Amino acid sequence: MSSWVKKAATSPLLHFFAAGALIYAFVPEERPVIVVSDLSQVDEEILIHEASRLGLLDDPVVSKRLAQIGRFVADHPCESADEAKALARDLDLDRQDLVIRRYLAEMMRLAIAAESDRILPSEAELEAHLRTHADRFRGPEKLALVQVFVSARRGKEMGARADALREQLIGRPSAEVMKLGDPFTRPSEITASLSEIGQIFGPEFAEGLDADALQSWQGPIPSAHGVHWVWIDRRLPARLPEVSEIRGQLVHHHRRVRRQEHLRRRLAGLRTRYEIVTEANEG
């Protein structure tokens, strides 16, 4: 989102319109005519008309832009910003300038969408939203593993030490083998997804790990820190988290989806208030 839209989104004007009191308060008896070159432009044209009807052409951002345009097109120096704005409006540039049009349309989208923010979702709504969007929130499969580390700081001895560990690891329970390796910054027992494992040990380690080899030692697997012997104890299937575990993410996504649905419904209602004409059919 551009800086001027971010600035506008925090303005009192947007908050005023977000209350929803004025956006749809007036329904004209005769439907205004909107002329477009193709139907994909209808929503933007409606939003711009609504913005104009509600007085957004007097918005400070629009006024500043009009003053800049007026000074640019004037054939003489403008004495004031008001004179420059008046010139721009006389030339109908407040309706034609692409920057202003996009700004007005985006302001209206934000204002309409924000109407749906007044009520926070209930626990039941969050539960339903989680089930509806399960693929988005379902966590990845994880591996429960034990790793025995040989540090690269051993230099030339690293390989020999890793080979010696091969025999020492066989037949020993994990509680014992964890004491055989060198100290490592992470625990010897780790439960993580392949992506998380790659972040911990590096991509080389993740690529060298055979995630299907359960209940057997594999290695030595190189990493950015040295080499590792790895025992994958079990695979934990992907699971859908509880609402309490991801409440913030759920509320944010629920709000975004609800805003989109609300905007879509509002625009559908607004279309019924206008007569839409394509340029090919005009006249």
C-alpha positions in Angstrom: 0.0 0.0 0.0 1.4 3.4 -1.0 2.3 6.0 1.6 -0.6 8.3 0.8 -3.1 5.5 1.2 -1.5 4.5 4.6 -1.8 8.1 5.7 -5.4 8.3 4.6 -6.3 5.0 6.3 -5.5 6.6 9.7 -7.4 9.8 9.0 -10.4 10.9 11.1 -12.3 11.2 7.8 -11.9 7.5 7.1 -12.9 6.6 10.6 -16.0 8.8 10.2 -17.1 7.0 7.0 -16.2 3.6 8.5 -19.1 4.1 11.0 -21.3 3.6 8.0 -23.7 6.4 8.9 -23.4 8.3 5.7 -22.2 6.0 3.0 -25.6 4.7 2.1 -27.9 7.2 3.8 -29.1 8.9 0.6 -30.6 7.0 -2.3 -31.3 9.2 -5.4 -34.7 8.9 -7.0 -33.1 8.8 -10.4 -30.2 6.5 -11.1 -27.0 8.3 -12.1 -25.6 7.2 -15.4 -22.0 5.8 -15.5 -20.3 5.4 -18.8 -17.4 2.9 -19.1 -15.3 1.5 -21.9 -15.7 -2.0 -20.5 -17.6 -3.6 -17.5 -14.4 -4.3 -15.5 -14.3 -0.5 -14.8 -17.8 -0.4 -13.2 -16.8 -0.8 -9.5 -14.1 1.8 -9.6 -16.4 4.3 -11.3 -19.1 3.7 -8.8 -16.7 4.2 -5.9 -15.4 7.4 -7.4 -18.9 8.7 -7.9 -19.8 7.8 -4.3 -16.6 9.5 -3.0 -17.5 12.7 -4.9 -21.1 12.6 -3.6 -19.8 12.3 0.0 -17.4 15.3 -0.4 -14.1 13.4 -0.6 -13.0 15.8 -3.4 -12.4 18.3 -0.6 -10.1 15.8 1.2 -6.6 17.3 2.0 -4.8 14.8 -0.1 -7.0 15.5 -3.1 -6.7 19.3 -2.6 -2.9 19.1 -2.5 -2.8 17.0 -5.6 -5.2 19.4 -7.4 -3.1 22.4 -6.4 0.0 20.6 -7.9 -1.8 19.9 -11.1 -3.2 23.4 -11.4 0.2 25.0 -11.1 1.6 22.5 -13.7 -1.0 23.3 -16.3 -1.4 27.0 -15.7 -0.1 29.4 -18.3 0.8 31.8 -15.6 2.0 31.6 -11.9 -0.9 30.9 -9.6 -1.1 33.3 -6.7 -2.4 30.7 -4.2 -3.2 27.0 -3.8 -6.9 27.8 -4.0 -6.4 29.4 -7.4 -4.5 26.4 -8.7 -7.2 24.0 -7.4 -9.9 26.1 -9.0 -8.1 25.9 -12.3 -7.7 22.2 -12.1 -11.4 21.7 -11.3 -12.4 24.1 -14.2 -10.5 21.7 -16.5 -12.4 18.7 -14.9 -9.0 17.3 -13.8 -10.4 16.3 -10.4 -12.4 13.7 -12.3 -9.7 12.7 -14.8 -6.4 12.6 -12.8 -5.4 8.9 -12.4 -3.8 9.5 -9.0 -6.9 11.2 -7.6 -9.2 8.5 -9.1 -7.2 5.7 -7.5 -7.0 7.5 -4.2 -10.8 8.1 -4.0 -11.6 4.5 -5.0 -9.2 3.1 -2.4 -10.6 5.4 0.3 -14.1 4.2 -0.4 -13.0 0.6 -0.4 -11.3 1.1 2.9 -14.3 2.9 4.4 -16.8 0.3 3.2 -14.7 -2.7 4.2 -14.1 -1.1 7.7 -17.8 -1.2 8.4 -17.4 -4.9 9.1 -14.8 -4.3 11.8 -17.2 -3.1 14.4 -18.0 -6.5 15.9 -15.2 -9.0 16.8 -15.8 -12.6 15.8 -17.2 -14.9 18.4 -15.5 -18.1 19.6 -18.0 -20.1 17.4 -17.2 -18.0 14.4 -13.4 -18.5 14.9 -14.0 -22.3 15.2 -16.0 -22.3 12.0 -13.4 -20.1 10.2 -10.6 -22.5 11.3 -12.5 -25.5 9.9 -13.3 -23.6 6.6 -9.7 -22.6 6.1 -8.1 -25.7 7.6 -5.6 -26.0 4.7 -4.2 -22.6 5.5 -3.8 -23.2 9.3 -2.9 -26.8 9.4 0.6 -27.3 10.7 3.2 -29.3 8.8 4.2 -32.9 9.6 7.0 -33.0 12.2 9.9 -35.3 13.0 10.8 -36.3 16.5 14.6 -37.0 16.3 17.8 -37.3 18.3 21.0 -35.9 16.9 24.5 -36.6 18.1 26.9 -33.9 17.1 30.6 -33.9 16.1 31.9 -30.3 15.9 33.9 -28.9 13.0 36.2 -27.4 15.6 37.8 -30.9 15.8 39.4 -30.1 12.4 40.9 -33.2 10.9 39.8 -35.3 13.8 36.1 -34.7 13.0 35.7 -37.5 10.4 37.5 -40.1 12.6 35.4 -39.1 15.6 32.2 -39.4 13.6 33.2 -42.9 12.3 34.1 -44.0 15.9 30.6 -43.0 17.0 29.0 -45.4 14.5 29.7 -48.4 16.7 29.0 -46.6 20.0 25.5 -45.6 18.9 24.3 -49.1 18.0 22.0 -50.6 20.6 22.1 -47.7 23.0 19.0 -45.9 24.2 18.8 -42.2 23.2 19.3 -41.1 26.8 22.8 -42.6 26.7 23.9 -41.6 23.2 23.1 -38.0 23.7 26.1 -37.8 26.1 28.5 -39.1 23.4 28.5 -36.1 21.1 30.0 -32.6 21.4 28.1 -29.7 22.9 25.6 -28.1 20.5 23.6 -24.9 20.7 20.3 -26.8 20.4 19.0 -29.7 22.4 19.9 -33.3 21.3 16.2 -34.1 21.1 14.2 -32.0 18.6 10.7 -32.1 17.3 10.3 -30.0 14.2 9.2 -29.8 10.6 11.6 -30.3 7.8 11.5 -26.6 7.1 12.3 -25.8 10.8 15.1 -28.4 10.7 16.6 -26.6 7.8 16.5 -23.4 9.7 18.2 -24.9 12.7 20.9 -27.0 11.0 21.0 -25.5 7.5 19.8 -26.6 4.1 22.6 -29.1 3.6 21.5 -31.0 6.7 17.8 -31.0 5.7 18.7 -32.3 2.2 20.9 -35.1 3.6 18.3 -36.3 6.1 16.1 -39.3 5.1 12.8 -38.5 6.7 11.5 -42.0 5.9 14.2 -43.8 7.7 12.6 -44.4 11.1 14.1 -46.1 14.2 17.6 -46.4 12.7 20.8 -44.3 12.8 21.7 -42.3 9.7 24.8 -40.2 9.0 27.1 -38.7 9.4 25.0 -35.8 8.0 27.0 -32.6 7.4 25.7 -29.2 8.6 27.2 -25.7 8.8 28.4 -26.6 12.3 30.0 -30.1 11.8 28.4 -33.5 11.2 25.5 -35.3 13.0 24.3 -38.8 13.5 20.5 -38.8 13.5 17.8 -41.2 14.9 14.3 -40.4 13.8 12.1 -41.8 16.5 8.7 -41.1 14.9 6.8 -38.9 12.5 4.1 -36.6 13.9 1.3 -36.1 11.3 0.1 -32.6 10.3 -2.5 -31.3 12.7 -5.0 -28.5 12.9 -4.2 -26.3 15.9 -6.7 -25.2 18.5 -8.2 -21.8 18.2 -6.3 -20.8 21.4 -3.0 -21.6 19.8 -3.4 -19.2 16.8 -6.1 -16.8 18.0 -4.3 -13.7 16.7 -3.8 -15.2 13.2 -7.4 -16.4 13.1 -8.9 -13.0 14.1 -6.7 -11.2 11.5 -7.6 -13.6 8.7 -11.3 -13.7 9.6 -11.3 -9.9 9.5 -9.7 -9.8 6.1 -12.1 -12.4 4.7 -15.1 -10.6 6.2 -14.0 -7.3 4.8 -13.7 -8.7 1.3 -17.1 -10.3 1.6 -18.7 -7.1 3.0 -17.1 -5.0 0.3 -18.4 -7.4 -2.4 -22.0 -7.2 -1.0 -21.9 -3.4 -0.7 -20.7 -3.0 -4.3 -23.4 -5.3 -5.5 -26.0 -3.1 -3.8 -24.5 0.0 -5.2 -24.6 -1.3 -8.7 -28.3 -1.4 -8.5 -28.4 2.4 -7.9 -26.6 3.3 -11.1 -27.4 2.9 -14.8 -24.3 1.4 -16.4 -23.7 2.2 -20.1 -20.7 1.0 -22.1 -19.2 3.4 -24.6 -20.0 1.0 -27.5 -23.8 1.3 -26.6 -23.8 5.0 -25.7 -26.2 6.9 -27.9 
